[in-house]
Amino acid sequence: MTDNKIGTMAWLDLSVPNANANAVKSFYQAVIGWQSEGVAMGEYEDYVMLAPDSEDAVAGVCHAQGVNKDLPPAWLPYFLVADINASIASVRAKGGDLVTDIKSMGGDKYAVIKDPAGAVCAIYQKDAQ
């Protein structure tokens, strides 16, 4: 999904109370043409949504539990930043808020933020490796 350039959208997730519900997966399969593929999350399974023409992973549909338990049921874009700590300092300095603490996914880090108008998105720092 991403070209790995700072400032671009790195990922897109939807967290809902029940990601297994056929209503959610089948809705996006019918409306957009996506196919789903399970992603093991330990005791449950989230889904990566695949583009119909390339089968590239383009988005995730996740259970609102585990690391996603505090996320609202809305599409959440993840924007790539060079330094998550510097970006968080800018969020606070510019009148925004941190919705979640910094979370880790492997060596990557992300946090959900709110801008001064109340819009929510996530900032995402890829592992430097």
N, C-alpha and C positions, 0 to 999 in steps of 0.2 A: 504494500500500500504506500509506503513512503520511499522517497528518494534519499532519505537520510541527510537532508539539508536542514540546518538550523532554521527554525521559523516555519517549517512545513508541518502538515498534519502527519503524525507518525502512526496513529491508529484511531479506531472508532469503536466504542463499546456501548452496548445497551445492557444495563443490569436491571433485572426484574425479579419479583418474588419467586416465580416458578419458570425457569428457562426451559424446562422440559415440556411445558405446555405446548401442544401442537398448534394452538392458536397463534403463538408468537412466531415460532419457526415457520409454520406453513404460511402465515401472513406475508413474511418477507420473501419466501420462496415464490409465492404466487404474484406478488406485487412487483418485485424487483428481478426475480429470476435466480436469486441466490440458491445454492445448495448448502447443506450444513454438514459439518464433520465434528464429531465429539472430541473434546479435550479433557482428559482426566484431571480432576482437581482433588484427588484423594477420595473422599467419601461420596462425591457427586461428580457430575460431568457438565461442563460448560460447552459452548459451541463456537467454532469459528465458521464464519459465513464465507463461501467461495463464489467468486465471480463466475457467471455461467459460461463465458467465452474462453477464459484462461484457467479456471479453477485456482486462481491466486486467492490467498486469504485477504479479504477486504474489510472485515469487521468481526466483532465478537458479540455473542449473546450470552450473558452470564447470569448466574443466580446471584441475587442480592444477599450473599452470605460469605463467610470467610473474609478475605481481604476486601470484598465488595459490599460488605454488610451495611456500610454507611453511605452508599451511593443512591441517588434518587433514580426512579424509573424513567430515565430520559437518555437520549443518545448523548454520549460524552466524547468529544474530540480530544485527542492527546496531541499537544504541540511540542515539537522537539526543541529543546533548549540546550545551550552549551554547558551551563552551570546551574543546577537546580537551586543551590543555596543563594546564589546571586539573584536569580529570578524571584525567589521567595522574598528576599529583601526588597526587591522592586515592587512586588505585589503590595507589601505592607506600606512602603513609602508612597505609593501612588493611590492609596485609599481602597485597596482590595482586601480580601480576607482569605485565609487558609481554611478550606472546608475539611481537609484531612491532613494528618501529619504526612511526612515523607514516608512512602512505602517502597519496598524493594520487590523486584521480580527478577530473580537471578542477580546479575550485577547491575541491572538497570534500576533507576529510581524514578518515582513519579509522585505527584501530589495534586489533589483537586483544589482549584482556587475559584474565587468569585471576584469578578471585576467590580468597579465602583457602581455600575448600573445594576448589579445583581446577577449577571450572566455567569454561568458556570462552565468551566472547561478544566482540562488537566494539562500540567506541564510535565515533560518526560525527558529524562537525561539517559542516553544510551551509555552502556558500560564502555569505558575508554579502551578496552582490549582490542 
